[in-house]
């Protein structure tokens, strides 16, 4: 099973909504199987239960695999290869500010944070090379990243978050209350992500009907 950032964000919103468990199950099935309202409404309870079980088992397997993965240096999305930069010192000031800002909501900004790290690559007669940095392309790349594999994005952003926190600490911010607040907030979020807050709960909302 492959889960995109877009699907992950959609399922997260469904999971955190105040809908009934039945409505959540229906929306999650729609999101992950591309079935229409019409198709689901025509299903018998038995068939829908079977689909819920299959999807839940697939999600369990996927989440278990995500836990085993590691950060990657390259990612390929919609036919384009990107190199992922984890070295904060190589970033221009604008990207650094972007990274800190996007960290405030890693789930909602996962594609934007990944776009901040990503550098499009192209083939030349000397092999694959990075394209020149163009800040105006960030929104376009972020939109593309919605189709990226969530597992790759998740591990890349978790690792990048750790690097970012260490870089903020190295700026000797102690005594600068706003900066210290920012660092502490980022550290708290990172601990939560590493504890599994992103992957541990939302997929459990797929309930098999009684």
N, C-alpha and C positions, 0 to 999 in steps of 0.2 A: 504494500500500500504506500502511496505517496500523498503527502498532505502539503498543500501550498500555504503560503502566508495568508493569502486571502481567505482560504477555507478555515484556517486556524482562527483568524480574527472573527469570522462570521460565527463559528461554533462557540467561541468564547462569549460573544455578545448574547447568543441564545442561552447559554448556560447561566449567565449572570442576570438574565431577565426575570420578570415576575410571572412569566407564563406558567401554566400548569405543566406537570411532567409529561402529559400526553402531547400537548402542543410543542413542547421542547423536543420530544422524540421525533415528531413529524418534521419539524424544521431541520433537525440534525440529519435525518435521513435524506431530505431534499437537498441539503447542502453537500452531502458526501456522495450521493448517488445520481444527482441531476434528474431525479424523477419529478414529474410535475404534480401539482395539486390534484389534477384530474386522475392521474395514475394512482396516487395514494388513496384517494377517496373511493376508488373502485376496488381496492384490495379488501380481502377478508381480514378479520382480526388475526387469524392464524398465519396468513402470509406476511402481514406486517410485523407480527412478532418474530417470525423467522428472519426477516430482513434486519430487524433491530439486533437480534442475536449475532448475525453475521457481521454487521457493522461494528458492534461493540467488541467482538473478538478481534477484528482487524485493527481497531483502535488500540486495544490492549497490546497487541503484538507490535504495533508501530511505536507506541510510547516506550515499550521495553527496549526497542532498537535505538530510539533517540537517546536513551540513557547511555548507550554503549558508544555512540558516535563521538568524534572529536572535531575541533575546529579545522577547517580546510582552507587552503591558500587560494583556490580557484572555485568559481561557481559558474555554471552555464545556465542562462535563462533565455528562453525564446530565441535560441540560435546564436546568442552573443555570449562570449566568454569574458568573465570579469576576474581581475585579481583583487583579493581582499587584503587591504592594508591594515595591519594592527599596530604599526609604529606611529604613535601620536606625534613624535617629533618631526615626522615628515609631512604633517598636515599643515595647510595654511591656516591662519587664525580663524577664518570664517568657518572652516570645517570643524575646528575644535569647539567653537561656540555651538554649532549645530549639534554635535555629538552630545554635549552636556544637556542641551535643551530637549533633544529627543529622548534622553534617558528618563525624563520625568514621567513618561508613559511608554515603557518599552513595548508593551503589547500593541498599543495603538499605532506606535511609530516604528515598528519593526522594519518595515520596508524602507522607511526614510533613513533609519540608522544604517541599514545595510547599504543603501545608496551612497551614504557618506563615506563608507569604507571602500566601496567598489570603484575600480578603475577599468574601463572598457579596454579590451585588447584587440589587436588586429594583426593579420598575417602580412609580413613583409618578406622581401627576398632574403633578409637576415633571420627570419623566423618570426615568432609571435612577439609583438612589442606593444607597450602601453600607448594609448592615444593621449594627446595633450589634454590636460585638465581643463574642463569647461564648466564653470559654476552654474551656468544657465541650464545645463543638462540634468541637474539633480532631480527635479520633479519628474522628468521623463524617465530617468533610471529608476526612481522610486516606484513609479507606476508599473514598470516592467518587473520589479522585484516582488510584486504581489503574487506573481506566478512562480516564484522561487520555492524550492523545497524548504519547508519549515525547519526540518532537522538541521540543515546546513546553516540557515539563518540564525536559528536558536543558539547553536554552539559558537558561531562566529561572534554574535553580539554579546554573549556571556563572557567570552574571553576578552573581547574588546572593552567591556565594562570594567573588568579587573585592571586592564592596562590604563584605562582612563582614570580610575580612582588613584592608582599609584602615581600617575603624572600630576594630578591635582595636589597630592600630598607633597610631592617634590618641589612644589612652588613655595613651600614654607608659608602656608596660609594661616598658621596658628596666630590668633589675635585678630584675624579678619573674620568677624562673625558671620557675614553672609556667605563667604566662601566655605567656611567650616560647616555651615548648615547644609550647603549643597553637597559637600563630600559625604557627610553623615547620611544624608537622604539616599545618595547613590549607593553607599555601602549597604544600607538596610535593604534596598531593593535587590541588590545583587545576592545577598544572603537568602532572601526569600526565593529568588529564581533558582539558586543552587539547591534549595530545600525542596524544589519541585512544585512551586506554586503555579507555574505556567501549565505543567502537564499533568499534575496529580488529580485534579478535581473535575475539569470540564467534561472529559469524556465519560465520566461516571453518570452524567445526566441522561445518558441514553438508556432509558428504562424499558424493559420488556413488559408489555401490558399483561395484566392478569385476566 
